[in-house]
Amino acid sequence: MVTRPWGWDAAVAAGVLVCALMTWLMGPGIVADTGQPGWVPWALLALFAAAYAAVGRRAIYRPAPGSLLFGYSALVVILAGAMCLLIPSLATIQCVAYPLAWCTLRTRWAIVQSCAIAVAVFVGFLLSPVQQSQPYLLATSAAIAALSLAFALFLGLYISHIAAYGHERARLLAELTAAQDELATMHRQAGETSERARLARELHDTVTQSLTGLVMLSERAGAQLRAGQSAEAAASVSLVESAAREALDEARSLVATMTPVATDSGLAEALRRVGARFERETGVVVETQVVEQQLPREQEVVLLRCAQEGLANVRKHAQARRVVVAVTRDEATGAVALSVRDDGVGLTAESLGDDPGFGVAGMCERVGMLGGTLTLGTRPGGGAELAIVIPSGAHT
């Protein structure tokens, strides 16, 4: 089916030109035999083209008033019959009239107009003065009209079915796209909510508790000073200083976990920068062993964030002197592995009790989105090891 205005213009123009050529070739002889005015076929063709330009062309692409569309459809039927009456070869106009009926009307009314065109062509053939000497005129006229109608109905119904199927597919695709967008928005909102909740829990269990302790120690020192207990007040101030340093370390640990690090220069360089910053802040030696490789952006971000979280856990619990951050690839399977190993105290009941697992849960969620696995355990030689494996070709 032609779907653009210039396509329909070309199709109608071609049909009218073919009919005009037939009129030019056969008209003079028919006029001489019948005595009918020679200008009438030309006027009918011009009226057909003008009606298409004024009404039919617009009705293909936008709804038209019912009365106007009915008048146009009736005019097409009358013109088709009149052309066949004057010059039977002008039945060729059916090649344009039938498709226009199916493209300007709904299916039910297109069937009605197609039948009306077939009847008009049949009557035109039957009553044409040129045809009266032809044998079997009634059977020939009926056969021509019936075959034309059958072909038009078959092709029209088939194309209408295909068009309806295409519209239904387009509607379903639009609904699916909208549902995917809504689901992506919900996932993003859920991720943001989860991240806020995790951050709130981290703040409550670390910085907030430390600040509460600082307030209580400060109040006790103030009360001791007012009571003249200078020695006790000095001891309380010393405790305030110690607690403040611990709170600062906790805040730095949290910031180190949340601070974004650019991966534009590659995962290896980003991990080296994270390790260098961690080493400056803690004095713990960080060694990075990263195989240079091209990874999807999603994998680089997940590995980087997990490495940051692993280093934050080392800062809080490990009491380590040395940490090794390594990224390797299994050549056989293409899987990417990240490990964060330290030489500290390992996983103890105290460290597990202090950290209810918010950081590990966040890492598990990130890694799980890529279909990977995460393990956290104590190394045989001492210290702890965080191990993450992401399968080949994983994407969020």
C-alpha positions as CSV (number, residue, x, y, z in Angstrom):
1,M,0.0,0.0,0.0
2,V,1.3,3.5,-0.9
3,T,1.6,5.4,2.3
4,R,2.9,8.9,1.3
5,P,1.0,11.7,-0.4
6,W,3.3,11.8,-3.4
7,G,2.9,8.1,-3.9
8,W,-0.9,8.4,-4.1
9,D,-0.6,11.4,-6.4
10,A,1.7,9.4,-8.7
11,A,-0.7,6.4,-8.7
12,V,-3.8,8.5,-9.5
13,A,-2.0,10.6,-12.1
14,A,-0.8,7.4,-13.8
15,G,-4.4,6.0,-13.9
16,V,-5.8,9.3,-15.2
17,L,-3.0,9.5,-17.9
18,V,-3.7,5.9,-19.1
19,C,-7.4,6.7,-19.4
20,A,-6.5,10.0,-21.2
21,L,-4.4,8.1,-23.7
22,M,-7.2,5.7,-24.3
23,T,-9.6,8.6,-24.8
24,W,-7.2,10.2,-27.2
25,L,-6.8,7.0,-29.2
26,M,-10.3,5.7,-29.2
27,G,-12.4,8.8,-28.6
28,P,-12.5,10.1,-32.2
29,G,-13.7,6.7,-33.6
30,I,-16.4,6.4,-30.9
31,V,-17.5,9.9,-31.5
32,A,-17.8,9.3,-35.2
33,D,-19.8,6.1,-34.7
34,T,-22.1,7.3,-31.9
35,G,-22.3,11.0,-32.4
36,Q,-21.7,11.7,-28.7
37,P,-19.8,14.9,-27.7
38,G,-16.1,14.3,-27.8
39,W,-15.4,16.6,-24.8
40,V,-17.5,14.6,-22.3
41,P,-14.9,11.9,-21.5
42,W,-12.2,14.5,-21.0
43,A,-14.5,16.4,-18.7
44,L,-15.2,13.2,-16.7
45,L,-11.5,12.5,-16.3
46,A,-10.8,16.1,-15.2
47,L,-13.6,15.9,-12.7
48,F,-12.3,12.6,-11.3
49,A,-8.8,14.2,-10.9
50,A,-10.2,17.4,-9.3
51,A,-12.3,15.4,-6.8
52,Y,-9.3,13.4,-5.8
53,A,-7.2,16.6,-5.3
54,A,-10.0,18.3,-3.3
55,V,-11.3,15.5,-1.1
56,G,-9.8,12.1,-1.8
57,R,-6.2,13.1,-1.1
58,R,-7.0,14.5,2.3
59,A,-9.3,11.7,3.3
60,I,-6.5,9.2,2.9
61,Y,-4.6,10.7,5.8
62,R,-7.1,12.5,8.0
63,P,-10.8,12.0,8.9
64,A,-13.2,13.9,6.7
65,P,-16.8,15.0,7.4
66,G,-19.2,12.1,6.7
67,S,-21.4,14.1,4.2
68,L,-18.4,15.2,2.2
69,L,-16.9,11.7,2.1
70,F,-20.2,10.3,1.1
71,G,-20.6,12.8,-1.7
72,Y,-17.0,12.1,-3.0
73,S,-17.6,8.3,-2.9
74,A,-20.9,8.7,-4.8
75,L,-19.2,10.9,-7.4
76,V,-16.5,8.3,-8.0
77,V,-19.1,5.6,-8.6
78,I,-21.0,7.8,-11.0
79,L,-17.9,8.8,-12.9
80,A,-16.7,5.2,-13.2
81,G,-20.0,4.1,-14.7
82,A,-20.2,7.2,-17.0
83,M,-16.7,6.6,-18.3
84,C,-17.5,3.0,-19.2
85,L,-20.8,4.1,-20.8
86,L,-19.0,6.5,-23.1
87,I,-15.7,4.6,-23.7
88,P,-15.7,1.0,-22.4
89,S,-11.9,0.9,-22.2
90,L,-12.1,3.6,-19.5
91,A,-13.0,0.8,-17.1
92,T,-9.3,1.0,-16.4
93,I,-10.2,3.7,-14.0
94,Q,-11.2,0.9,-11.6
95,C,-7.5,0.3,-10.9
96,V,-7.6,3.7,-9.1
97,A,-11.2,3.8,-7.8
98,Y,-11.1,0.6,-5.9
99,P,-7.9,1.3,-3.9
100,L,-9.1,4.8,-3.1
101,A,-12.3,3.4,-1.7
102,W,-10.3,1.1,0.7
103,C,-8.0,3.9,1.8
104,T,-10.7,6.6,2.3
105,L,-13.4,4.6,4.0
106,R,-13.8,2.1,6.8
107,T,-13.9,-1.5,5.8
108,R,-17.7,-1.9,5.8
109,W,-18.2,1.2,3.7
110,A,-15.3,0.3,1.4
111,I,-17.1,-3.0,0.6
112,V,-20.3,-1.0,-0.1
113,Q,-18.5,1.4,-2.4
114,S,-16.6,-1.4,-4.2
115,C,-19.9,-3.2,-4.9
116,A,-21.4,0.1,-6.1
117,I,-18.4,0.7,-8.5
118,A,-18.8,-2.9,-9.8
119,V,-22.5,-2.3,-10.5
120,A,-21.8,1.1,-12.2
121,V,-19.2,-0.5,-14.4
122,F,-21.6,-3.4,-15.2
123,V,-24.4,-1.0,-16.2
124,G,-21.9,1.2,-18.2
125,F,-20.7,-1.8,-20.2
126,L,-24.2,-3.1,-20.7
127,L,-25.7,0.2,-21.9
128,S,-22.7,1.6,-23.8
129,P,-23.7,2.3,-27.5
130,V,-20.3,0.9,-28.6
131,Q,-21.0,-2.5,-27.0
132,Q,-24.5,-3.1,-28.4
133,S,-23.3,-5.1,-31.3
134,Q,-21.1,-7.3,-29.2
135,P,-22.2,-10.9,-28.6
136,Y,-22.9,-12.2,-25.1
137,L,-22.8,-8.6,-23.9
138,L,-24.7,-9.3,-20.6
139,A,-22.4,-12.2,-19.7
140,T,-19.2,-10.3,-20.6
141,S,-20.3,-7.2,-18.7
142,A,-21.2,-9.3,-15.6
143,A,-17.9,-11.3,-15.8
144,I,-15.8,-8.1,-16.0
145,A,-17.6,-6.5,-13.1
146,A,-17.6,-9.6,-11.0
147,L,-13.9,-10.4,-11.5
148,S,-12.9,-6.8,-10.8
149,L,-15.0,-6.8,-7.6
150,A,-13.7,-10.1,-6.4
151,F,-10.1,-9.0,-6.9
152,A,-10.8,-5.6,-5.2
153,L,-12.5,-7.3,-2.2
154,F,-9.8,-9.9,-1.8
155,L,-6.9,-7.4,-2.0
156,G,-8.7,-4.8,0.1
157,L,-9.6,-7.1,2.9
158,Y,-6.1,-8.7,2.9
159,I,-4.4,-5.3,3.0
160,S,-6.8,-4.1,5.7
161,H,-6.0,-7.1,7.8
162,I,-2.3,-6.5,7.4
163,A,-2.7,-2.8,8.3
164,A,-4.8,-3.7,11.3
165,Y,-2.2,-6.2,12.4
166,G,0.5,-3.6,11.9
167,H,-1.4,-1.1,14.0
168,E,-1.9,-3.6,16.7
169,R,1.7,-4.5,16.8
170,A,2.6,-0.8,16.9
171,R,0.2,-0.3,19.8
172,L,1.6,-3.3,21.7
173,L,5.2,-2.1,21.0
174,A,4.3,1.4,22.3
175,E,2.7,-0.2,25.5
176,L,5.8,-2.4,25.9
177,T,8.1,0.5,25.6
178,A,6.1,2.5,28.1
179,A,6.1,-0.4,30.5
180,Q,9.9,-0.9,30.1
181,D,10.4,2.9,30.7
182,E,8.2,2.7,33.8
183,L,9.9,-0.4,35.1
184,A,13.3,1.3,34.5
185,T,12.1,4.3,36.4
186,M,10.9,2.1,39.3
187,H,14.2,0.2,39.4
188,R,16.1,3.5,39.5
189,Q,13.8,4.9,42.2
190,A,14.2,1.6,44.2
191,G,17.9,1.8,43.8
192,E,18.0,5.4,45.0
193,T,15.8,4.6,47.9
194,S,17.9,1.6,48.8
195,E,21.1,3.7,48.6
196,R,19.6,6.4,50.8
197,A,18.5,3.8,53.4
198,R,22.0,2.2,53.3
199,L,23.6,5.6,53.8
200,A,21.3,6.5,56.6
201,R,22.1,3.2,58.4
202,E,25.8,3.7,57.8
203,L,25.5,7.3,59.3
204,H,23.5,6.1,62.2
205,D,25.8,3.2,63.1
206,T,29.0,5.2,62.6
207,V,29.2,8.9,62.6
208,T,25.9,9.6,64.5
209,Q,26.8,7.3,67.3
210,S,30.3,8.8,67.5
211,L,28.9,12.3,67.6
212,T,26.5,11.3,70.3
213,G,29.4,10.0,72.4
214,L,31.3,13.2,71.8
215,V,28.3,15.3,73.1
216,M,28.1,13.1,76.2
217,L,31.8,13.4,76.9
218,S,31.8,17.1,76.3
219,E,28.9,17.5,78.8
220,R,30.8,15.4,81.3
221,A,34.0,17.5,80.9
222,G,31.9,20.7,81.3
223,A,30.3,19.4,84.5
224,Q,33.7,18.4,85.8
225,L,35.2,21.8,85.1
226,R,32.3,23.5,86.9
227,A,32.9,21.2,89.8
228,G,36.6,22.1,89.9
229,Q,37.7,18.6,89.0
230,S,40.4,19.6,86.6
231,A,42.2,16.3,86.4
232,E,39.0,14.4,85.6
233,A,38.1,17.1,83.1
234,A,41.5,16.7,81.4
235,A,40.9,13.0,81.1
236,S,37.5,13.6,79.6
237,V,38.9,16.1,77.1
238,S,41.5,13.4,76.1
239,L,38.6,11.0,75.5
240,V,36.8,13.7,73.5
241,E,39.9,14.0,71.3
242,S,40.2,10.3,70.9
243,A,36.5,9.9,70.0
244,A,36.7,12.8,67.6
245,R,39.6,11.1,65.7
246,E,37.6,7.9,65.5
247,A,34.6,9.8,64.2
248,L,36.8,11.5,61.6
249,D,38.2,8.1,60.5
250,E,34.6,6.7,60.2
251,A,33.5,9.8,58.2
252,R,36.5,9.4,55.8
253,S,35.7,5.7,55.4
254,L,32.1,6.5,54.4
255,V,33.2,9.3,52.1
256,A,35.8,7.0,50.4
257,T,33.0,4.5,49.7
258,M,30.6,7.0,48.3
259,T,33.0,9.3,46.4
260,P,32.7,8.8,42.6
261,V,35.9,8.0,40.8
262,A,36.1,8.5,37.0
263,T,36.7,5.4,34.9
264,D,37.2,7.2,31.6
265,S,40.9,6.4,31.7
266,G,40.2,2.7,32.4
267,L,39.6,0.5,35.4
268,A,43.3,-0.1,36.2
269,E,44.0,3.7,36.5
270,A,40.9,4.3,38.6
271,L,41.8,1.5,41.0
272,R,45.3,2.9,41.3
273,R,44.0,6.3,42.2
274,V,41.6,4.7,44.8
275,G,44.5,2.7,46.3
276,A,46.8,5.7,46.4
277,R,44.2,7.8,48.2
278,F,43.5,5.0,50.7
279,E,47.3,4.6,51.3
280,R,47.7,8.3,52.0
281,E,44.7,8.4,54.4
282,T,45.5,5.2,56.3
283,G,49.2,4.5,55.9
284,V,48.2,0.9,54.7
285,V,50.2,-0.2,51.7
286,V,47.9,-0.9,48.7
287,E,49.1,-2.9,45.8
288,T,47.0,-3.0,42.6
289,Q,47.4,-5.9,40.2
290,V,45.0,-5.2,37.3
291,V,45.3,-6.8,33.8
292,E,44.7,-4.2,31.1
293,Q,41.5,-5.1,29.3
294,Q,38.5,-3.6,27.7
295,L,35.4,-4.2,29.9
296,P,31.8,-2.9,29.5
297,R,31.1,0.3,31.4
298,E,28.7,-1.5,33.8
299,Q,31.3,-4.0,34.8
300,E,34.0,-1.4,35.4
301,V,31.6,0.6,37.7
302,V,30.6,-2.4,39.7
303,L,34.2,-3.6,40.1
304,L,35.3,-0.1,41.2
305,R,32.5,0.3,43.7
306,C,33.2,-3.1,45.2
307,A,36.9,-2.4,45.5
308,Q,36.1,0.9,47.3
309,E,33.7,-1.0,49.7
310,G,36.3,-3.7,50.3
311,L,38.9,-1.1,51.2
312,A,36.4,0.7,53.5
313,N,35.9,-2.6,55.3
314,V,39.7,-3.0,55.6
315,R,39.9,0.5,57.1
316,K,37.2,-0.3,59.6
317,H,38.0,-3.8,60.7
318,A,41.1,-5.4,59.4
319,Q,44.0,-3.6,61.2
320,A,46.0,-4.5,58.2
321,R,49.4,-3.2,57.0
322,R,49.1,-4.3,53.4
323,V,46.2,-4.8,50.9
324,V,46.3,-6.3,47.4
325,V,43.6,-5.3,44.9
326,A,43.7,-7.6,41.9
327,V,41.5,-7.9,38.7
328,T,42.0,-10.9,36.5
329,R,40.2,-12.6,33.5
330,D,39.7,-16.3,33.0
331,E,40.8,-16.8,29.4
332,A,38.7,-20.0,29.1
333,T,35.4,-18.6,30.2
334,G,36.0,-14.8,29.8
335,A,34.8,-14.2,33.4
336,V,36.3,-11.2,35.3
337,A,37.4,-11.6,38.9
338,L,38.1,-9.0,41.6
339,S,39.9,-9.8,44.8
340,V,40.7,-7.6,47.8
341,R,43.1,-9.4,50.2
342,D,44.6,-8.0,53.4
343,D,47.0,-9.2,56.1
344,G,44.9,-8.1,59.0
345,V,43.0,-9.9,61.7
346,G,40.5,-11.5,59.3
347,L,36.8,-11.9,59.9
348,T,36.2,-11.8,63.6
349,A,33.0,-11.9,65.7
350,E,33.7,-8.3,66.8
351,S,34.0,-7.0,63.2
352,L,30.9,-8.9,62.0
353,G,29.0,-7.6,65.0
354,D,30.0,-4.0,64.4
355,D,29.0,-4.2,60.7
356,P,25.6,-5.8,60.2
357,G,26.4,-6.2,56.5
358,F,25.0,-3.1,54.8
359,G,28.2,-2.7,52.7
360,V,28.3,-6.4,51.8
361,A,24.6,-6.4,51.0
362,G,25.1,-3.5,48.6
363,M,28.0,-5.2,46.9
364,C,25.9,-8.4,46.6
365,E,23.1,-6.4,45.0
366,R,25.4,-4.7,42.5
367,V,27.2,-8.0,41.6
368,G,23.9,-9.9,41.4
369,M,22.6,-7.5,38.7
370,L,25.4,-8.7,36.5
371,G,24.8,-12.4,37.3
372,G,28.0,-12.6,39.3
373,T,28.9,-14.1,42.7
374,L,30.5,-12.6,45.9
375,T,32.4,-14.4,48.6
376,L,33.9,-13.0,51.8
377,G,36.1,-15.1,54.1
378,T,39.2,-15.5,56.1
379,R,42.4,-16.4,54.3
380,P,44.3,-19.5,55.4
381,G,47.5,-17.4,56.1
382,G,45.7,-14.7,58.0
383,G,43.7,-11.7,56.9
384,A,40.4,-11.5,54.9
385,E,39.6,-11.8,51.2
386,L,36.8,-10.4,49.2
387,A,36.3,-12.3,45.9
388,I,33.9,-11.3,43.1
389,V,33.4,-13.1,39.8
390,I,31.4,-11.6,36.9
391,P,30.6,-13.9,34.0
392,S,31.5,-12.9,30.4
393,G,29.1,-10.6,28.6
394,A,27.2,-9.6,31.7
395,H,25.2,-6.4,31.4
396,T,22.6,-4.7,33.7
